[in-house]
Amino acid sequence: MIILLDALVGLLLGMCYELCKAFRHKIKKPALDWLSDFLFWMIALSVCVRLFLLTGDKQFRFYEFWGVCAGFVIYFLVISDFFVKISEKIADFFLFFFKIPFTILKYFAIMIKNGVLFLLSPMFRVMHFGKKRMASGMGKLKQTLRLMKRI
């Protein structure tokens, strides 16, 4: 019975991986590739460790690991082709509904950035003016030093 539960968890992990792959394919951001893989494997590892501890009386049993691997392989050999189409539809559905709040958040962040830059612009002008003054002052200092060398 425990091996069947492990195989079921392996199947579910395969489905979750396929879903992550569909989201990654739809969004197409380079930083998302390694981040989504890292998050998936950390979550999968925590799920497997939790499963192994619950079903194995807080002992790691090797056949449980093989059960999860068998479920993962069975998923990719039998169900994967069918679930790829479903996972793309699920990804489209979620991205459609999450596009609106993320667009609002993006414009809100742009407004905050522009407001901060507007408030800090006088300070930037003073700093820029100070650089010009300092550069012209350094030029005058160099001239004075050259004149003093001649004397």
C-alpha positions as CSV (number, residue, x, y, z in Angstrom):
1,M,0.0,0.0,0.0
2,I,2.8,2.4,0.8
3,I,4.5,1.8,-2.6
4,L,1.2,2.7,-4.3
5,L,1.0,5.9,-2.3
6,D,4.6,6.7,-3.3
7,A,3.8,6.0,-6.9
8,L,0.8,8.3,-6.7
9,V,3.0,11.1,-5.3
10,G,5.4,10.5,-8.1
11,L,2.6,10.8,-10.6
12,L,1.4,14.1,-9.0
13,L,5.0,15.4,-9.0
14,G,5.2,14.6,-12.7
15,M,2.0,16.5,-13.3
16,C,3.3,19.5,-11.3
17,Y,6.5,19.5,-13.3
18,E,4.6,19.5,-16.5
19,L,2.5,22.4,-15.3
20,C,5.6,24.3,-14.3
21,K,7.1,23.6,-17.8
22,A,3.9,24.9,-19.4
23,F,4.0,28.2,-17.4
24,R,7.7,28.6,-18.2
25,H,6.9,28.0,-21.9
26,K,4.1,30.6,-21.9
27,I,6.0,33.3,-20.0
28,K,9.4,33.0,-21.7
29,K,11.6,34.8,-19.2
30,P,15.2,33.5,-18.9
31,A,15.4,34.1,-15.1
32,L,12.2,32.1,-14.7
33,D,13.9,28.9,-16.0
34,W,16.3,28.3,-13.2
35,L,14.0,29.8,-10.6
36,S,11.0,27.6,-11.4
37,D,13.2,24.5,-11.6
38,F,14.8,25.4,-8.3
39,L,11.4,26.0,-6.6
40,F,9.9,22.9,-8.1
41,W,12.7,20.6,-6.9
42,M,12.8,22.2,-3.4
43,I,9.0,21.7,-3.1
44,A,9.3,18.1,-4.5
45,L,12.1,17.3,-2.1
46,S,10.1,18.6,0.9
47,V,7.0,16.7,-0.2
48,C,9.0,13.4,-0.6
49,V,10.8,13.8,2.7
50,R,7.5,14.5,4.5
51,L,6.0,11.5,2.8
52,F,8.9,9.3,3.7
53,L,8.8,10.4,7.3
54,L,5.1,9.9,7.6
55,T,4.9,6.5,6.0
56,G,8.2,5.0,7.2
57,D,7.9,5.7,10.9
58,K,10.5,8.5,10.7
59,Q,12.9,6.2,8.9
60,F,14.0,6.4,5.3
61,R,13.1,3.3,3.4
62,F,14.7,2.8,0.0
63,Y,11.6,1.1,-1.6
64,E,9.6,4.3,-1.0
65,F,12.2,6.3,-3.0
66,W,11.8,3.7,-5.8
67,G,8.0,4.0,-5.6
68,V,8.2,7.8,-6.2
69,C,10.6,7.3,-9.1
70,A,8.4,4.6,-10.6
71,G,5.3,6.9,-10.4
72,F,7.4,9.7,-12.0
73,V,8.5,7.4,-14.8
74,I,5.0,5.9,-15.3
75,Y,3.7,9.5,-15.6
76,F,6.2,10.4,-18.3
77,L,5.7,7.2,-20.3
78,V,1.9,6.9,-20.1
79,I,0.1,10.1,-19.1
80,S,2.5,12.9,-20.2
81,D,1.3,13.3,-23.8
82,F,-2.3,13.7,-22.7
83,F,-1.5,16.0,-19.8
84,V,0.7,18.4,-21.9
85,K,-2.3,19.7,-23.7
86,I,-4.3,20.1,-20.5
87,S,-1.4,21.8,-18.7
88,E,-1.1,24.4,-21.5
89,K,-4.8,25.2,-21.2
90,I,-4.4,25.5,-17.4
91,A,-1.5,27.8,-17.9
92,D,-3.4,30.0,-20.4
93,F,-6.4,30.2,-18.0
94,F,-4.2,31.3,-15.0
95,L,-2.1,33.7,-17.0
96,F,-5.3,35.3,-18.4
97,F,-6.7,36.0,-14.9
98,F,-3.3,37.0,-13.4
99,K,-2.4,39.3,-16.2
100,I,-4.9,42.0,-15.0
101,P,-3.5,42.3,-11.4
102,F,0.1,42.1,-12.5
103,T,-0.5,44.9,-15.1
104,I,-2.0,47.0,-12.4
105,L,0.9,46.3,-10.1
106,K,3.4,47.0,-12.9
107,Y,1.9,50.5,-13.5
108,F,1.6,51.1,-9.8
109,A,5.4,50.4,-9.4
110,I,6.2,52.7,-12.4
111,M,4.1,55.5,-10.8
112,I,6.0,55.0,-7.5
113,K,9.3,55.0,-9.3
114,N,8.5,58.2,-11.2
115,G,7.2,59.9,-8.0
116,V,10.4,59.1,-6.2
117,L,12.5,60.3,-9.1
118,F,10.5,63.5,-9.2
119,L,11.0,64.1,-5.5
120,L,14.7,63.4,-5.7
121,S,15.3,65.4,-8.9
122,P,16.3,68.6,-7.1
123,M,18.9,66.7,-5.2
124,F,20.3,65.2,-8.4
125,R,20.4,68.7,-10.0
126,V,22.4,70.0,-7.0
127,M,24.8,67.1,-7.2
128,H,25.3,67.6,-10.9
129,F,25.8,71.3,-10.4
130,G,28.3,70.5,-7.6
131,K,30.2,68.2,-9.9
132,K,30.5,70.9,-12.6
133,R,31.7,73.4,-9.9
134,M,34.2,70.9,-8.6
135,A,35.5,70.1,-12.0
136,S,35.9,73.8,-12.8
137,G,37.6,74.3,-9.4
138,M,40.0,71.5,-10.1
139,G,40.9,73.1,-13.4
140,K,41.6,76.4,-11.7
141,L,43.7,74.6,-9.1
142,K,45.8,72.9,-11.8
143,Q,46.3,76.3,-13.5
144,T,47.4,77.8,-10.2
145,L,49.9,75.0,-9.6
146,R,51.3,75.4,-13.1
147,L,51.8,79.1,-12.5
148,M,53.5,78.4,-9.2
149,K,55.9,76.0,-10.8
150,R,57.0,78.7,-13.3
151,I,57.9,81.0,-10.4
